[in-house]
C-alpha cells in the first residue's frame, strides 16, 4: 500500500520551488505552494488516502494557476509594459541631453548616463541641450526641445 506522509509533500514543494528559481516562470512556484498546502492538510489529517491527497493537490494547483492568470489579466505587470529589454534607447525618449560633440552633417555624440551615444538630428554646436525624440538601434534621434 502506498503511504504518502506530510513531509513528502514538503520535499516536493522544496523541489518545485528550486525548479522555479531555475526556470523563473512562476508556474513551479504555485505548484510548490499547492504541494506545501497538501502537506499541511496531511499533517492535520494523517489518515488521508494517497488518492485524496493527489486530488487535493490537483485541485489546489489548478486553482492557484487560474487565480494567477486572472490576477495578471486584471493587473498586468507594470514592468512588462515598460520593458526596454533589447531596446535600451527607448528608455531615453523625451529626455533632455547635452551634446558632447557637435552635430555636423546630421551626426554627433552625447553622454546619456554613463554611455556615449551617437545622436542624429539637425546640426547644433557641442553643449546644446537637445531632446531625444526617437531611436534607431544604437542611434538616438534628437531635436531641439520645445520652447515654452
Buried (B, 14 or more C-beta within 10 A) or exposed (E): EEEBEBEBBBEBBEBBBEBBEEEEEEBBBBBBBBBBBBBEBBEEEEEBEEEBBEEBBEEBBEEBBEEBEEEEEEEEEEEEEEEEEEEBBBBBBEBEBEBBBBBEEEBBBBEBEEEEBBBBBEEBEBEBEBBBBBBEEEBBBBBEBEEE
